[in-house]
Amino acid sequence: MSYISGARSLPDEQVRIASTKMDGIGPKKAIQLRYRLGISGNIKMNELTKYQIDQIEQMIAQDHVVHWELKRGERADIERLISISRYRGIRHQDGSPLHGQRTHTNARTARKQIRK
């Protein structure tokens, strides 16, 4: 079992599928990454050499925002919304639904957190 950019990949998974386990990389980016590195479609993670794994990590670090950087960016966006007192920021702060969902009978989890 190996870790690439903070995501655990199983040895018997295809590279395309294993790379989608990383936050910020979907199926389309995984296929593009595989083509750019010249890795065949059916190769599994345990068949990769150390050099190929290093290449994958370098290319992901260069071109894509993944894992902690992505989470840090999302958190900064939410903090910005809260600091300028936008409606969405206030809803984030309260733990209420953001996108106009009904709260009278739904959003029970959010309402339980508010009551406590």
N, C-alpha and C positions, 0 to 999 in steps of 0.2 A: 504494500500500500504506500503510495507516494502523495506528497502534498505539492500542488502547483498553485501559486498565488493564494495560499490560504485555504484552498479547497481540497478535500480528501478525494482521491481517485482510486477506484478499485483496479487491481491488476488485470482482471478479465473483461474490462469495458473497452469499447472502441474509443479512440482518441476523440472523435467527434462528440460522442455522448459524454465522456468524462469532462471535456472542456466546458460543456454547458452547465456543469455543477457549480462553476465559479459565478459569483455575483457579478452581473454586468456583461456576461457573455451568453448570448442566446444561440439558437441553432444556426442562424445565418452567419454570424460572426465566427462560429466554430468551424463552419465549412470553409470560409474565407481564410482563416488561420491555417487550416490544414493544407489548402492549395498553395498558399504563399510559402510554406515550409517544404512542400514537395512530399508530403506524407501520404501514403496510399489510403484508400477509404476503409479497408478492412483491418488495418493494423490495430492491435490491442496495446494497452498501456504497458504491459510487461514486456512487449517486444521492442519498445523504444530504447535507444541507447541514451546514456547520460548526456551526451552532446545534444541530442534532439530535445531532451527535456529542458536543458539549459536554453536552447534556442526558443522553445515555446515560452518559457518564462520571460526571456528578454523581449520578445515580440509583444507579449501581453503588456509588459511594463511600459513599452514605448508607445503603443497605439491606443490602449484601452484604459478606461478608468474602472478599476475593479476593487472589490472587497472593501477594505477599510477606507480607501479614498472615496468610494461611492457612498458609503454610509456616513462619512464625515461631511460630504457635500450635502446630502439629504438633511442631516441634522442642522447644518448651517442655514439652509433654506428655511427650515421651520423656525429657527431662532430669529431670523430676519423678519418673518411674518409676525411673530409674537412681538418683536421690538417696535414695529411700526403700527401695532394694534390693528392689523387687518382682521376681517371677519374670520378668515380661515385660521389665522394665528390664535385668535381667542378660542375658537372651537378646539384647536389642538391643545391649548392650555387646559381647557375644561375636560378634555377627553370625550367630547361629544362628536357625533358624525359630522363630516365636513361638507358633503356634497348634496345637501338638501333632503336627506332621507328623513322619513317620519320618525319622530322620537316619542310620540305619545304611547304607542304600544310596542314599538320595537326598540332596538339599541339597549337592551336590558343590561348587558355587560358594562356599557359606558355609564348608564344611570346608577348601577350599583357602586361604581367607583366614586361617583359624585356624592352619593349619600354618606359614605364613610367619613 
